[in-house]
Amino acid sequence: MDLSDAQWRTSTRSSNGGDTCVEVADNLSDAVHVRDSKDREGPILTFDPTAWRAFVHTVSTH
């Protein structure tokens, strides 16, 4: 998977120096990618954009 054009942004819920450091790249049309900002060379989760929006909506309302 070539993510060289991905524009990663840190979640607003991530804390500076904390345990929660999530980055999201959603500028690519076919998928949303999520990674741990403390391990940028590690695994990347890939989601269908519709599924990602449903997830974000669900967690933001709870």
URFENPE-V183417 format. One record per pair of residues at least 4 apart in sequence whose ideal C-beta (glycine too) atoms are under 8 Angstrom apart, sorted by the first residue. I is the first residue (numbers start at 0). J is the second residue. D is the distance in whole Angstrom. If there is no record, write none. Layout:
BEGIN
i: [I:I]
j: [J:J]
d: [D:D]
END
This chain:
BEGIN
i: [0:0:2:2:2:2:4:4:5:5:5:5:6:6:7:7:7:7:7:8:8:8:9:9:9:9:9:10:10:10:10:10:12:12:13:13:13:13:13:14:14:14:20:20:20:21:21:21:21:22:22:22:22:22:23:23:23:24:24:24:24:25:25:25:25:27:29:30:30:30:30:31:31:31:31:31:32:32:32:32:33:33:33:33:34:34:34:34:34:34:35:35:35:46:46:46:47:48:49:50:51:52:53:54:55:56:57]
j: [43:45:24:27:32:43:26:27:24:26:27:32:24:26:22:23:24:34:36:22:23:24:13:20:21:22:36:19:20:21:22:23:19:21:17:19:20:21:36:18:19:20:35:36:37:33:34:35:36:33:34:35:36:39:31:32:33:31:32:33:34:31:32:48:51:32:48:45:46:47:48:45:46:47:48:51:43:44:45:46:43:44:45:46:38:39:41:42:43:44:39:41:42:50:51:54:51:52:53:54:55:56:57:58:59:60:61]
d: [7:7:7:8:6:7:8:7:4:7:6:6:6:5:4:7:5:7:8:6:6:8:5:7:7:5:6:8:8:4:7:6:6:7:7:5:5:6:7:8:6:8:6:4:5:6:8:7:7:7:5:8:5:8:6:7:5:7:4:8:8:5:8:7:7:7:8:5:6:7:7:7:5:8:6:4:5:7:5:8:7:4:8:7:7:6:7:7:5:7:8:6:8:5:4:7:7:6:7:6:6:6:6:6:6:6:7]
END
